[in-house]
Amino acid sequence: MPPREVTVKAPATSANLGPGFDIFGLALNYPTDKVTITLTDAKPSIKIEVFGVAAQTISTAPERNTAGVVANQILREYGLNLGINIKIEKGIWPSRGLGSSAASAAATVFGLNHLLNLKLSKEQLVRFAAKGEVASAGSAHADNVSAAIYGNFVIVKAYNPVEVIGLKAPPDMEICIAFPQIVTPKGKTVKARSVLPKVAHLEKVIYNTGKVAAMVSGFYTENVELIGQSMSDAIVEPARAFLIPSYVQVKESALKAGACGFGISGAGPAVIAIVNRKKAHSEKVAQAMKESFEAAGLDAIAFTTRPGEGVSLMEK
């Protein structure tokens, strides 16, 4: 008998990494979500339950939850008459810029691909998962879901059709994440996109293109310093920085503590610092970021992690 239930682990992700808006993504080893998908005889229906971190802020309506959107899309495209129960155990803080919604979408398509033996390629998995992002982000961007599916560092080469390049992260690369404990507005990602310039000056495009090329080179050559230095962004970061309280001060603190690169994680308010473990202590950098937020009167969470693998099946 084919399996009727599967549990999938999905990683947090950080998108953009400075100049790579909607192109670059990075999977994190911590935190993760656990998603259990069960096929039922209640045809056709999709039922979603959410537990864990800030679960009360996440809709369980299938049309407003990324997992539900993905499941429904698969049922429609394959003409399946199934009942699907999805239990999401959140370890990833939602609405922080850490790919929380992408983790649910990626886990769901990965799990259903296994249960239904759909034989989807990784790029096909990304295509389905990106459709789920419309429910939370307002657009089918693929940077977070690509990183969640492929793991490590990804480049979204194209969107129509989806093409993704996956690269391993350097073994000496560590990551610091910090975010202020502030209330984020509903549709936070949509707002963060709305402040972006519709037109960019040529010199800024040239600057960012150079940084994009340098970052890819950094991953190919396992040069953590080059990766960090390439996180500088002349287009998106300046437009979004004001949305994160004390952004400039936190950035200065991280770099002073030894980080080799710093930027906004996705749409924020989380920020990300890159650390070369041979040259600095990531715990010191994370603490400096936390203290900088707190110096402005903001409660904050900070932690260290490293690049992680993509979605995977969990043993019972």
C-alpha positions as CSV (number, residue, x, y, z in Angstrom):
1,M,0.0,0.0,0.0
2,P,1.3,3.5,-0.8
3,P,1.9,5.8,2.2
4,R,-1.1,7.9,3.4
5,E,1.0,10.2,5.6
6,V,4.3,11.9,5.5
7,T,6.2,14.4,7.6
8,V,8.5,17.0,6.1
9,K,11.1,19.3,7.6
10,A,11.5,22.6,5.9
11,P,14.2,25.3,6.6
12,A,14.0,29.0,7.2
13,T,15.5,31.0,4.3
14,S,16.9,34.4,3.7
15,A,16.2,36.1,0.4
16,N,17.9,38.8,-1.7
17,L,21.2,38.9,0.3
18,G,21.7,42.5,-0.7
19,P,21.8,43.0,-4.5
20,G,20.0,39.8,-5.5
21,F,16.4,40.9,-5.2
22,D,14.1,38.1,-6.2
23,I,17.1,36.2,-7.5
24,F,19.2,35.0,-4.5
25,G,18.1,32.8,-1.6
26,L,19.9,31.0,1.2
27,A,18.6,28.1,3.3
28,L,19.3,28.3,7.0
29,N,20.1,25.3,9.2
30,Y,17.9,26.8,12.0
31,P,15.0,27.4,12.5
32,T,12.8,24.8,10.8
33,D,9.1,23.9,10.4
34,K,7.6,20.4,10.5
35,V,4.7,19.7,8.2
36,T,2.6,16.5,8.3
37,I,0.5,15.8,5.3
38,T,-2.3,13.1,5.5
39,L,-4.4,11.8,2.6
40,T,-8.0,11.2,3.7
41,D,-11.3,9.9,2.2
42,A,-13.0,13.3,2.7
43,K,-13.2,14.2,-1.0
44,P,-12.3,16.8,-2.0
45,S,-11.3,18.9,0.9
46,I,-8.2,20.6,2.4
47,K,-7.9,21.0,6.1
48,I,-5.1,23.0,7.7
49,E,-4.0,23.1,11.4
50,V,-1.2,25.4,12.6
51,F,0.7,25.1,15.9
52,G,3.9,26.5,17.3
53,V,5.5,30.0,17.0
54,A,2.9,32.7,16.5
55,A,0.5,30.1,15.2
56,Q,-2.5,32.4,16.0
57,T,-1.3,34.9,13.4
58,I,-1.5,32.4,10.5
59,S,-4.7,31.8,8.6
60,T,-5.9,28.2,8.4
61,A,-8.2,29.0,5.4
62,P,-6.8,27.0,2.5
63,E,-7.1,29.9,0.1
64,R,-5.1,32.2,2.4
65,N,-2.4,29.8,3.6
66,T,0.5,29.0,1.3
67,A,0.3,25.3,2.0
68,G,-3.4,25.3,1.1
69,V,-2.8,27.2,-2.1
70,V,-0.1,24.7,-3.2
71,A,-2.3,21.7,-2.3
72,N,-5.2,23.0,-4.2
73,Q,-3.1,23.9,-7.2
74,I,-1.8,20.3,-7.3
75,L,-5.3,18.8,-7.0
76,R,-6.5,21.0,-9.9
77,E,-3.6,20.5,-12.3
78,Y,-3.7,16.7,-11.8
79,G,-7.4,16.3,-11.6
80,L,-7.2,14.6,-8.2
81,N,-10.3,14.0,-6.0
82,L,-8.6,13.7,-2.6
83,G,-8.9,14.9,0.9
84,I,-5.7,16.4,2.4
85,N,-5.0,17.3,6.0
86,I,-2.0,19.5,6.6
87,K,-0.6,20.0,10.1
88,I,2.0,22.8,10.3
89,E,4.2,23.0,13.4
90,K,5.9,26.4,13.2
91,G,9.5,26.8,14.3
92,I,10.1,29.7,12.0
93,W,8.8,33.1,13.1
94,P,6.2,34.4,10.6
95,S,6.3,37.9,9.1
96,R,10.0,38.4,10.0
97,G,11.6,37.9,6.6
98,L,12.8,34.4,7.3
99,G,10.7,32.5,4.7
100,S,8.1,31.2,7.0
101,S,5.4,31.0,4.3
102,A,7.9,29.6,1.8
103,A,8.7,26.7,4.2
104,S,5.0,25.7,4.4
105,A,4.7,25.9,0.6
106,A,7.9,24.0,-0.1
107,A,7.1,21.3,2.5
108,T,3.6,20.8,1.1
109,V,4.6,20.3,-2.5
110,F,7.6,18.1,-1.5
111,G,5.3,15.9,0.7
112,L,2.6,15.6,-1.9
113,N,5.1,14.8,-4.6
114,H,6.2,11.9,-2.4
115,L,2.7,10.7,-1.4
116,L,1.2,10.9,-4.9
117,N,4.4,9.7,-6.8
118,L,4.2,12.8,-9.1
119,K,7.9,12.5,-10.0
120,L,8.3,16.3,-10.1
121,S,11.7,17.8,-10.7
122,K,13.1,20.3,-8.2
123,E,12.3,23.1,-10.6
124,Q,8.7,21.8,-10.9
125,L,8.5,21.7,-7.1
126,V,9.6,25.4,-7.1
127,R,7.0,26.3,-9.6
128,F,4.2,25.0,-7.5
129,A,5.6,26.3,-4.2
130,A,6.0,29.8,-5.7
131,K,2.3,29.9,-6.5
132,G,1.7,29.5,-2.8
133,E,3.7,32.7,-2.1
134,V,0.9,34.8,-3.7
135,A,-1.2,34.1,-0.5
136,S,1.3,35.7,1.8
137,A,3.5,38.0,-0.3
138,G,1.2,39.0,-3.1
139,S,3.4,37.7,-5.9
140,A,4.9,34.3,-7.0
141,H,8.5,35.1,-6.2
142,A,10.7,32.0,-6.1
143,D,13.8,33.0,-4.1
144,N,12.7,31.7,-0.7
145,V,11.0,28.6,-2.0
146,S,13.9,27.7,-4.2
147,A,16.3,27.9,-1.2
148,A,13.9,25.8,0.9
149,I,13.8,23.1,-1.8
150,Y,17.4,23.1,-3.0
151,G,19.1,24.1,0.2
152,N,22.3,26.2,0.6
153,F,22.5,29.1,-1.9
154,V,20.3,29.4,-5.0
155,I,20.2,31.7,-8.0
156,V,16.8,32.0,-9.7
157,K,18.0,32.3,-13.3
158,A,14.5,32.7,-14.8
159,Y,10.9,32.7,-13.9
160,N,9.0,31.7,-17.0
161,P,9.8,28.8,-17.0
162,V,11.4,28.6,-13.6
163,E,15.2,27.9,-13.8
164,V,17.3,27.6,-10.6
165,I,21.0,27.1,-10.0
166,G,22.0,25.7,-6.7
167,L,25.5,26.1,-5.1
168,K,27.0,24.9,-1.9
169,A,27.9,27.4,0.8
170,P,31.5,27.6,2.0
171,P,32.2,25.5,5.1
172,D,33.5,28.5,7.1
173,M,30.4,30.6,6.5
174,E,28.2,31.3,9.5
175,I,25.1,33.5,9.7
176,C,23.7,35.8,12.4
177,I,20.0,36.7,12.4
178,A,18.4,39.4,14.5
179,F,15.0,41.1,14.5
180,P,13.2,43.5,16.7
181,Q,10.0,42.4,18.4
182,I,7.7,44.8,16.6
183,V,4.2,44.3,15.3
184,T,4.4,43.9,11.5
185,P,1.4,45.1,9.4
186,K,-0.8,42.7,7.6
187,G,0.5,42.4,4.1
188,K,4.0,43.3,5.3
189,T,5.8,42.0,2.2
190,V,3.4,43.8,-0.1
191,K,4.1,47.0,1.7
192,A,7.9,46.4,1.5
193,R,7.6,45.9,-2.2
194,S,5.5,49.0,-2.6
195,V,8.3,51.3,-1.4
196,L,10.7,50.1,-4.0
197,P,11.6,52.4,-6.9
198,K,10.0,51.7,-10.2
199,V,13.0,52.9,-12.1
200,A,16.7,52.5,-11.1
201,H,19.5,54.8,-12.3
202,L,22.0,53.2,-14.6
203,E,24.9,53.7,-12.3
204,K,23.0,51.9,-9.5
205,V,22.2,49.0,-11.8
206,I,25.9,48.7,-12.8
207,Y,26.9,48.8,-9.1
208,N,24.4,46.1,-8.2
209,T,25.3,43.9,-11.2
210,G,29.0,44.0,-10.1
211,K,28.0,42.9,-6.6
212,V,25.8,40.1,-7.9
213,A,28.6,38.8,-10.1
214,A,31.1,39.0,-7.2
215,M,28.8,37.1,-4.8
216,V,28.3,34.3,-7.2
217,S,32.1,34.2,-7.6
218,G,32.4,34.1,-3.8
219,F,30.2,31.0,-3.6
220,Y,32.1,29.2,-6.4
221,T,35.5,29.9,-4.8
222,E,34.3,29.5,-1.2
223,N,35.4,33.0,-0.3
224,V,33.3,34.1,2.7
225,E,34.8,37.5,2.7
226,L,33.9,38.2,-0.9
227,I,30.3,37.0,-0.3
228,G,29.9,39.4,2.7
229,Q,31.4,42.3,0.8
230,S,29.1,41.7,-2.1
231,M,26.0,42.2,0.0
232,S,26.1,45.9,-0.6
233,D,23.0,47.1,-2.4
234,A,22.3,50.5,-4.0
235,I,18.7,50.0,-5.0
236,V,16.5,47.9,-2.6
237,E,18.2,48.4,0.8
238,P,18.2,52.2,0.7
239,A,14.4,52.2,-0.1
240,R,13.6,49.7,2.7
241,A,16.0,50.6,5.5
242,F,13.6,53.0,7.1
243,L,11.0,50.2,7.7
244,I,13.4,48.6,10.2
245,P,14.0,50.7,13.4
246,S,17.7,51.4,14.1
247,Y,18.8,49.6,10.9
248,V,21.9,51.8,10.3
249,Q,23.0,51.4,13.9
250,V,22.5,47.6,13.9
251,K,24.5,47.3,10.7
252,E,27.4,49.4,12.1
253,S,27.4,47.2,15.2
254,A,27.5,44.0,13.3
255,L,30.3,45.1,11.0
256,K,32.3,46.5,14.0
257,A,31.9,43.1,15.8
258,G,33.5,41.3,12.9
259,A,30.8,40.5,10.3
260,C,32.0,40.7,6.7
261,G,28.6,41.5,5.3
262,F,25.1,42.7,6.4
263,G,21.7,43.2,4.9
264,I,17.9,42.9,5.2
265,S,16.7,39.4,5.3
266,G,13.9,39.2,2.7
267,A,11.4,41.9,3.4
268,G,12.5,42.3,7.0
269,P,12.4,43.2,9.8
270,A,15.0,40.5,10.3
271,V,18.5,41.4,9.4
272,I,21.3,39.0,8.4
273,A,25.0,39.2,8.9
274,I,27.6,36.9,7.3
275,V,30.6,35.8,9.4
276,N,33.8,34.0,8.4
277,R,34.3,31.8,11.4
278,K,38.1,31.8,10.9
279,K,38.1,35.6,11.4
280,A,35.3,36.4,13.8
281,H,32.9,34.9,16.4
282,S,29.3,34.7,15.2
283,E,28.0,34.8,18.8
284,K,29.7,38.1,19.4
285,V,28.2,39.5,16.2
286,A,24.7,38.3,17.0
287,Q,25.0,39.8,20.5
288,A,26.1,43.1,19.1
289,M,23.1,43.2,16.8
290,K,20.7,42.4,19.7
291,E,22.2,45.0,21.9
292,S,22.0,47.6,19.2
293,F,18.3,47.0,18.8
294,E,17.9,47.1,22.6
295,A,19.8,50.4,22.8
296,A,16.9,51.9,20.8
297,G,14.4,50.6,23.3
298,L,13.4,47.5,21.2
299,D,13.1,44.0,22.5
300,A,15.0,41.8,20.0
301,I,15.8,38.2,19.2
302,A,19.2,37.2,17.8
303,F,20.7,33.8,17.0
304,T,23.5,32.2,15.0
305,T,23.1,29.5,12.4
306,R,24.8,28.3,9.2
307,P,23.7,27.5,5.7
308,G,21.3,24.5,5.7
309,E,19.9,21.7,3.5
310,G,16.6,21.8,1.7
311,V,13.3,20.1,2.5
312,S,13.6,16.5,3.6
313,L,11.4,13.6,4.9
314,M,11.4,13.0,8.6
315,E,11.5,9.5,10.0
316,K,8.7,8.4,12.2
